[in-house]
């Protein structure tokens, strides 16, 4: 089964994605703004040169120690910075 996820879906379902990778279900791509930013495969597959999911997560050192709430807050701040300070309705 092949599944393409957006970054928002990944952020909301990160633990489901990790579990799927752990049991060798194929999750192949992560998309950001309609563009593929990562290809993922379980460690047993060697068909393509791709990034392992856990390697992808561990490549961002700050996210290893962040909780989901902290990741969500960081994402919200980044979007506010990109799109305008009051985009989210908060001041």
N, CA, C and O atoms as CSV, one atom per row, in Angstrom:
chain,resi,resn,atom,element,x,y,z
A,1,UNK,N,N,0.842,-1.181,0.000
A,1,UNK,CA,C,0.000,0.000,0.000
A,1,UNK,C,C,0.881,1.236,0.000
A,1,UNK,O,O,1.786,1.352,0.826
A,2,UNK,N,N,0.629,2.147,-0.904
A,2,UNK,CA,C,1.389,3.386,-0.988
A,2,UNK,C,C,0.524,4.522,-0.477
A,2,UNK,O,O,-0.651,4.620,-0.830
A,3,UNK,N,N,1.101,5.380,0.354
A,3,UNK,CA,C,0.369,6.522,0.890
A,3,UNK,C,C,1.230,7.757,0.749
A,3,UNK,O,O,2.409,7.741,1.103
A,4,UNK,N,N,0.653,8.823,0.237
A,4,UNK,CA,C,1.327,10.111,0.162
A,4,UNK,C,C,0.690,10.990,1.221
A,4,UNK,O,O,-0.534,11.107,1.285
A,5,UNK,N,N,1.529,11.614,2.064
A,5,UNK,CA,C,1.027,12.453,3.149
A,5,UNK,C,C,1.498,13.883,2.955
A,5,UNK,O,O,2.596,14.123,2.455
A,6,UNK,N,N,0.659,14.831,3.354
A,6,UNK,CA,C,1.109,16.211,3.416
A,6,UNK,C,C,1.829,16.401,4.742
A,6,UNK,O,O,1.718,15.566,5.639
A,7,UNK,N,N,2.559,17.490,4.863
A,7,UNK,CA,C,3.273,17.763,6.108
A,7,UNK,C,C,2.287,17.943,7.258
A,7,UNK,O,O,2.572,17.531,8.382
A,8,UNK,N,N,1.137,18.551,6.995
A,8,UNK,CA,C,0.131,18.728,8.044
A,8,UNK,C,C,-0.376,17.381,8.536
A,8,UNK,O,O,-0.525,17.179,9.741
A,9,UNK,N,N,-0.645,16.449,7.606
A,9,UNK,CA,C,-1.074,15.110,8.009
A,9,UNK,C,C,0.015,14.416,8.809
A,9,UNK,O,O,-0.264,13.732,9.794
A,10,UNK,N,N,1.257,14.597,8.379
A,10,UNK,CA,C,2.375,13.988,9.098
A,10,UNK,C,C,2.454,14.539,10.513
A,10,UNK,O,O,2.647,13.787,11.468
A,11,UNK,N,N,2.304,15.854,10.646
A,11,UNK,CA,C,2.378,16.481,11.964
A,11,UNK,C,C,1.265,15.970,12.870
A,11,UNK,O,O,1.489,15.753,14.061
A,12,UNK,N,N,0.079,15.778,12.325
A,12,UNK,CA,C,-1.052,15.313,13.124
A,12,UNK,C,C,-0.965,13.827,13.447
A,12,UNK,O,O,-1.470,13.393,14.483
A,13,UNK,N,N,-0.332,13.038,12.576
A,13,UNK,CA,C,-0.339,11.583,12.713
A,13,UNK,C,C,1.063,10.998,12.827
A,13,UNK,O,O,1.285,9.876,12.372
A,14,UNK,N,N,2.004,11.706,13.412
A,14,UNK,CA,C,3.398,11.262,13.422
A,14,UNK,C,C,3.557,9.897,14.080
A,14,UNK,O,O,4.374,9.094,13.629
A,15,UNK,N,N,2.806,9.619,15.120
A,15,UNK,CA,C,2.977,8.335,15.796
A,15,UNK,C,C,2.430,7.189,14.951
A,15,UNK,O,O,2.979,6.088,14.995
A,16,UNK,N,N,1.368,7.415,14.187
A,16,UNK,CA,C,0.855,6.400,13.266
A,16,UNK,C,C,1.866,6.122,12.161
A,16,UNK,O,O,2.033,4.976,11.743
A,17,UNK,N,N,2.534,7.160,11.691
A,17,UNK,CA,C,3.537,7.004,10.636
A,17,UNK,C,C,4.719,6.198,11.145
A,17,UNK,O,O,5.215,5.314,10.447
A,18,UNK,N,N,5.175,6.498,12.356
A,18,UNK,CA,C,6.293,5.753,12.938
A,18,UNK,C,C,5.906,4.294,13.117
A,18,UNK,O,O,6.704,3.407,12.815
A,19,UNK,N,N,4.705,4.028,13.600
A,19,UNK,CA,C,4.260,2.646,13.793
A,19,UNK,C,C,4.175,1.913,12.456
A,19,UNK,O,O,4.557,0.746,12.366
A,20,UNK,N,N,3.680,2.583,11.422
A,20,UNK,CA,C,3.603,1.958,10.098
A,20,UNK,C,C,4.997,1.610,9.587
A,20,UNK,O,O,5.198,0.538,9.017
A,21,UNK,N,N,5.949,2.495,9.785
A,21,UNK,CA,C,7.326,2.215,9.362
A,21,UNK,C,C,7.903,1.064,10.169
A,21,UNK,O,O,8.653,0.243,9.641
A,22,UNK,N,N,7.556,1.004,11.436
A,22,UNK,CA,C,8.071,-0.047,12.310
A,22,UNK,C,C,7.592,-1.429,11.867
A,22,UNK,O,O,8.331,-2.405,11.997
A,23,UNK,N,N,6.373,-1.525,11.350
A,23,UNK,CA,C,5.859,-2.825,10.905
A,23,UNK,C,C,5.997,-2.998,9.391
A,23,UNK,O,O,5.345,-3.851,8.790
A,24,UNK,N,N,6.851,-2.181,8.792
A,24,UNK,CA,C,7.223,-2.275,7.373
A,24,UNK,C,C,6.080,-2.043,6.392
A,24,UNK,O,O,6.055,-2.645,5.318
A,25,UNK,N,N,5.148,-1.189,6.745
A,25,UNK,CA,C,4.158,-0.739,5.766
A,25,UNK,C,C,4.830,0.355,4.943
A,25,UNK,O,O,5.608,1.142,5.482
A,26,UNK,N,N,4.548,0.412,3.678
A,26,UNK,CA,C,5.233,1.346,2.797
A,26,UNK,C,C,4.552,2.712,2.817
A,26,UNK,O,O,3.408,2.842,2.381
A,27,UNK,N,N,5.239,3.713,3.313
A,27,UNK,CA,C,4.808,5.108,3.224
A,27,UNK,C,C,5.878,5.768,2.381
A,27,UNK,O,O,7.031,5.849,2.802
A,28,UNK,N,N,5.522,6.239,1.203
A,28,UNK,CA,C,6.563,6.580,0.248
A,28,UNK,C,C,6.933,8.047,0.177
A,28,UNK,O,O,8.095,8.368,-0.069
A,29,UNK,N,N,5.990,8.944,0.384
A,29,UNK,CA,C,6.314,10.345,0.134
A,29,UNK,C,C,5.654,11.263,1.153
A,29,UNK,O,O,4.577,10.969,1.672
A,30,UNK,N,N,6.322,12.382,1.428
A,30,UNK,CA,C,5.754,13.458,2.242
A,30,UNK,C,C,5.768,14.701,1.363
A,30,UNK,O,O,6.781,15.017,0.739
A,31,UNK,N,N,4.631,15.410,1.318
A,31,UNK,CA,C,4.521,16.570,0.442
A,31,UNK,C,C,4.350,17.843,1.256
A,31,UNK,O,O,3.711,17.843,2.308
A,32,UNK,N,N,4.933,18.933,0.751
A,32,UNK,CA,C,4.779,20.260,1.340
A,32,UNK,C,C,4.396,21.201,0.214
A,32,UNK,O,O,5.152,21.354,-0.746
A,33,UNK,N,N,3.243,21.831,0.313
A,33,UNK,CA,C,2.741,22.741,-0.712
A,33,UNK,C,C,2.733,22.078,-2.086
A,33,UNK,O,O,3.107,22.707,-3.076
A,34,UNK,N,N,2.309,20.814,-2.159
A,34,UNK,CA,C,2.193,20.101,-3.418
A,34,UNK,C,C,3.498,19.576,-3.992
A,34,UNK,O,O,3.503,19.009,-5.085
A,35,UNK,N,N,4.606,19.752,-3.279
A,35,UNK,CA,C,5.913,19.293,-3.751
A,35,UNK,C,C,6.435,18.210,-2.817
A,35,UNK,O,O,6.389,18.370,-1.597
A,36,UNK,N,N,6.927,17.116,-3.371
A,36,UNK,CA,C,7.468,16.029,-2.559
A,36,UNK,C,C,8.756,16.509,-1.900
A,36,UNK,O,O,9.697,16.909,-2.585
A,37,UNK,N,N,8.797,16.470,-0.562
A,37,UNK,CA,C,9.985,16.905,0.171
A,37,UNK,C,C,10.760,15.741,0.755
A,37,UNK,O,O,11.909,15.910,1.163
A,38,UNK,N,N,10.152,14.554,0.804
A,38,UNK,CA,C,10.860,13.387,1.338
A,38,UNK,C,C,10.243,12.119,0.785
A,38,UNK,O,O,9.035,12.035,0.564
A,39,UNK,N,N,11.093,11.142,0.568
A,39,UNK,CA,C,10.640,9.803,0.228
A,39,UNK,C,C,11.077,8.900,1.363
A,39,UNK,O,O,12.205,8.996,1.848
A,40,UNK,N,N,10.180,8.021,1.785
A,40,UNK,CA,C,10.429,7.206,2.969
A,40,UNK,C,C,10.252,5.743,2.617
A,40,UNK,O,O,9.412,5.393,1.788
A,41,UNK,N,N,11.040,4.896,3.243
A,41,UNK,CA,C,10.895,3.456,3.064
A,41,UNK,C,C,11.291,2.758,4.352
A,41,UNK,O,O,12.094,3.288,5.120
A,42,UNK,N,N,10.739,1.571,4.603
A,42,UNK,CA,C,11.215,0.777,5.730
A,42,UNK,C,C,12.648,0.324,5.470
A,42,UNK,O,O,13.081,0.286,4.318
A,43,UNK,N,N,13.379,-0.015,6.509
A,43,UNK,CA,C,14.785,-0.367,6.359
A,43,UNK,C,C,15.013,-1.588,5.481
A,43,UNK,O,O,16.082,-1.697,4.879
A,44,UNK,N,N,14.058,-2.516,5.376
A,44,UNK,CA,C,14.254,-3.730,4.583
A,44,UNK,C,C,14.251,-3.465,3.084
A,44,UNK,O,O,14.887,-4.203,2.332
A,45,UNK,N,N,13.554,-2.436,2.637
A,45,UNK,CA,C,13.450,-2.152,1.209
A,45,UNK,C,C,14.701,-1.432,0.713
A,45,UNK,O,O,15.170,-0.491,1.353
A,46,UNK,N,N,15.241,-1.869,-0.421
A,46,UNK,CA,C,16.421,-1.205,-0.979
A,46,UNK,C,C,16.194,-0.831,-2.442
A,46,UNK,O,O,17.154,-0.702,-3.202
A,47,UNK,N,N,14.945,-0.657,-2.841
A,47,UNK,CA,C,14.623,-0.369,-4.234
A,47,UNK,C,C,15.069,1.026,-4.667
A,47,UNK,O,O,15.583,1.184,-5.775
A,48,UNK,N,N,14.888,2.026,-3.830
A,48,UNK,CA,C,15.214,3.403,-4.190
A,48,UNK,C,C,16.157,3.992,-3.155
A,48,UNK,O,O,16.263,3.498,-2.032
A,49,UNK,N,N,16.836,5.053,-3.553
A,49,UNK,CA,C,17.628,5.798,-2.585
A,49,UNK,C,C,16.670,6.779,-1.907
A,49,UNK,O,O,16.306,7.807,-2.479
A,50,UNK,N,N,16.271,6.446,-0.684
A,50,UNK,CA,C,15.300,7.261,0.040
A,50,UNK,C,C,15.778,7.473,1.466
A,50,UNK,O,O,16.808,6.940,1.879
A,51,UNK,N,N,15.024,8.249,2.198
A,51,UNK,CA,C,15.339,8.556,3.582
A,51,UNK,C,C,14.494,7.677,4.489
A,51,UNK,O,O,13.282,7.573,4.297
A,52,UNK,N,N,15.114,7.048,5.468
A,52,UNK,CA,C,14.359,6.289,6.457
A,52,UNK,C,C,13.578,7.268,7.319
A,52,UNK,O,O,14.068,8.354,7.627
A,53,UNK,N,N,12.377,6.894,7.705
A,53,UNK,CA,C,11.525,7.778,8.493
A,53,UNK,C,C,12.200,8.208,9.787
A,53,UNK,O,O,12.212,9.395,10.112
A,54,UNK,N,N,12.763,7.259,10.528
A,54,UNK,CA,C,13.386,7.627,11.800
A,54,UNK,C,C,14.620,8.483,11.572
A,54,UNK,O,O,14.905,9.369,12.377
A,55,UNK,N,N,15.367,8.237,10.484
A,55,UNK,CA,C,16.508,9.093,10.161
A,55,UNK,C,C,16.040,10.507,9.850
A,55,UNK,O,O,16.691,11.481,10.228
A,56,UNK,N,N,14.900,10.617,9.156
A,56,UNK,CA,C,14.348,11.925,8.832
A,56,UNK,C,C,13.987,12.687,10.103
A,56,UNK,O,O,14.303,13.869,10.236
A,57,UNK,N,N,13.327,12.009,11.030
A,57,UNK,CA,C,12.947,12.650,12.288
A,57,UNK,C,C,14.189,13.021,13.089
A,57,UNK,O,O,14.266,14.115,13.648
A,58,UNK,N,N,15.159,12.116,13.146
A,58,UNK,CA,C,16.373,12.369,13.921
A,58,UNK,C,C,17.289,13.395,13.274
A,58,UNK,O,O,18.189,13.915,13.935
A,59,UNK,N,N,17.079,13.702,11.982
A,59,UNK,CA,C,17.929,14.685,11.321
A,59,UNK,C,C,17.614,16.105,11.788
A,59,UNK,O,O,18.385,17.029,11.531
A,60,UNK,N,N,16.500,16.277,12.464
A,60,UNK,CA,C,16.153,17.566,13.036
A,60,UNK,C,C,16.365,17.472,14.542
A,60,UNK,O,O,15.445,17.086,15.264
A,61,UNK,N,N,17.555,17.816,15.036
A,61,UNK,CA,C,17.888,17.553,16.441
A,61,UNK,C,C,16.911,18.163,17.437
A,61,UNK,O,O,16.658,17.568,18.485
A,62,UNK,N,N,16.363,19.322,17.139
A,62,UNK,CA,C,15.465,19.963,18.092
A,62,UNK,C,C,14.164,19.172,18.242
A,62,UNK,O,O,13.596,19.124,19.333
A,63,UNK,N,N,13.684,18.548,17.154
A,63,UNK,CA,C,12.404,17.847,17.226
A,63,UNK,C,C,12.489,16.564,18.029
A,63,UNK,O,O,11.466,16.071,18.505
A,64,UNK,N,N,13.697,16.004,18.193
A,64,UNK,CA,C,13.808,14.772,18.967
A,64,UNK,C,C,13.350,14.981,20.400
A,64,UNK,O,O,12.762,14.083,21.003
A,65,UNK,N,N,13.617,16.161,20.950
A,65,UNK,CA,C,13.291,16.402,22.349
A,65,UNK,C,C,11.996,17.201,22.521
A,65,UNK,O,O,11.624,17.528,23.648
A,66,UNK,N,N,11.312,17.515,21.435
A,66,UNK,CA,C,10.091,18.312,21.519
A,66,UNK,C,C,8.869,17.410,21.679
A,66,UNK,O,O,8.808,16.316,21.118
A,67,UNK,N,N,7.906,17.887,22.449
A,67,UNK,CA,C,6.628,17.188,22.538
A,67,UNK,C,C,5.783,17.579,21.325
A,67,UNK,O,O,6.132,18.508,20.597
A,68,UNK,N,N,4.681,16.877,21.109
A,68,UNK,CA,C,3.799,17.202,19.993
A,68,UNK,C,C,3.260,18.622,20.156
A,68,UNK,O,O,3.137,19.357,19.177
A,69,UNK,N,N,2.941,19.006,21.385
A,69,UNK,CA,C,2.434,20.357,21.636
A,69,UNK,C,C,3.491,21.402,21.280
A,69,UNK,O,O,3.169,22.432,20.688
A,70,UNK,N,N,4.758,21.140,21.638
A,70,UNK,CA,C,5.838,22.070,21.307
A,70,UNK,C,C,6.058,22.145,19.793
A,70,UNK,O,O,6.318,23.220,19.254
A,71,UNK,N,N,5.951,20.986,19.100
A,71,UNK,CA,C,6.077,20.986,17.641
A,71,UNK,C,C,4.956,21.806,17.010
A,71,UNK,O,O,5.188,22.568,16.072
A,72,UNK,N,N,3.739,21.644,17.531
A,72,UNK,CA,C,2.601,22.385,17.012
A,72,UNK,C,C,2.788,23.883,17.219
A,72,UNK,O,O,2.478,24.676,16.330
A,73,UNK,N,N,3.287,24.269,18.372
A,73,UNK,CA,C,3.534,25.681,18.661
A,73,UNK,C,C,4.616,26.243,17.741
A,73,UNK,O,O,4.482,27.358,17.238
A,74,UNK,N,N,5.680,25.485,17.520
A,74,UNK,CA,C,6.750,25.927,16.622
A,74,UNK,C,C,6.221,26.071,15.195
A,74,UNK,O,O,6.567,27.022,14.494
A,75,UNK,N,N,5.383,25.126,14.768
A,75,UNK,CA,C,4.788,25.191,13.432
A,75,UNK,C,C,3.896,26.424,13.311
A,75,UNK,O,O,3.943,27.136,12.307
A,76,UNK,N,N,3.081,26.673,14.341
A,76,UNK,CA,C,2.192,27.843,14.329
A,76,UNK,C,C,2.992,29.135,14.236
A,76,UNK,O,O,2.637,30.035,13.476
A,77,UNK,N,N,4.078,29.227,15.012
A,77,UNK,CA,C,4.920,30.427,14.974
A,77,UNK,C,C,5.561,30.611,13.603
A,77,UNK,O,O,5.649,31.731,13.101
A,78,UNK,N,N,6.008,29.510,12.995
A,78,UNK,CA,C,6.619,29.596,11.668
A,78,UNK,C,C,5.607,30.076,10.632
A,78,UNK,O,O,5.939,30.883,9.763
A,79,UNK,N,N,4.370,29.579,10.724
A,79,UNK,CA,C,3.339,30.001,9.780
A,79,UNK,C,C,2.958,31.465,10.004
A,79,UNK,O,O,2.700,32.195,9.048
A,80,UNK,N,N,2.924,31.891,11.271
A,80,UNK,CA,C,2.636,33.294,11.556
A,80,UNK,C,C,3.731,34.179,10.984
A,80,UNK,O,O,3.447,35.237,10.423
A,81,UNK,N,N,4.968,33.755,11.121
A,81,UNK,CA,C,6.093,34.527,10.596
A,81,UNK,C,C,6.021,34.597,9.073
A,81,UNK,O,O,6.304,35.638,8.479
A,82,UNK,N,N,5.643,33.488,8.446
A,82,UNK,CA,C,5.592,33.433,6.987
A,82,UNK,C,C,4.404,34.206,6.420
A,82,UNK,O,O,4.553,34.921,5.430
A,83,UNK,N,N,3.224,34.071,7.037
A,83,UNK,CA,C,1.998,34.605,6.453
A,83,UNK,C,C,1.452,35.847,7.145
A,83,UNK,O,O,0.467,36.415,6.675
A,84,UNK,N,N,2.037,36.271,8.206
A,84,UNK,CA,C,1.530,37.447,8.898
A,84,UNK,C,C,1.249,37.145,10.353
A,84,UNK,O,O,0.846,36.036,10.706
A,85,UNK,N,N,1.461,38.127,11.182
A,85,UNK,CA,C,1.422,37.921,12.623
A,85,UNK,C,C,0.070,37.445,13.137
A,85,UNK,O,O,0.027,36.642,14.070
A,86,UNK,N,N,-1.034,37.911,12.562
A,86,UNK,CA,C,-2.349,37.613,13.122
A,86,UNK,C,C,-3.113,36.568,12.310
A,86,UNK,O,O,-4.338,36.495,12.402
A,87,UNK,N,N,-2.420,35.772,11.530
A,87,UNK,CA,C,-3.073,34.774,10.688
A,87,UNK,C,C,-3.888,33.780,11.503
A,87,UNK,O,O,-4.997,33.422,11.105
A,88,UNK,N,N,-3.360,33.329,12.633
A,88,UNK,CA,C,-4.028,32.276,13.398
A,88,UNK,C,C,-5.157,32.791,14.281
A,88,UNK,O,O,-5.838,31.995,14.927
A,89,UNK,N,N,-5.368,34.092,14.323
A,89,UNK,CA,C,-6.420,34.632,15.165
A,89,UNK,C,C,-5.940,34.970,16.562
A,89,UNK,O,O,-6.690,35.534,17.358
A,90,UNK,N,N,-4.702,34.631,16.866
A,90,UNK,CA,C,-4.136,34.973,18.171
A,90,UNK,C,C,-3.255,36.201,18.034
A,90,UNK,O,O,-2.756,36.506,16.951
A,91,UNK,N,N,-3.072,36.899,19.138
A,91,UNK,CA,C,-2.170,38.051,19.127
A,91,UNK,C,C,-0.871,37.694,19.781
A,91,UNK,O,O,0.026,38.532,19.873
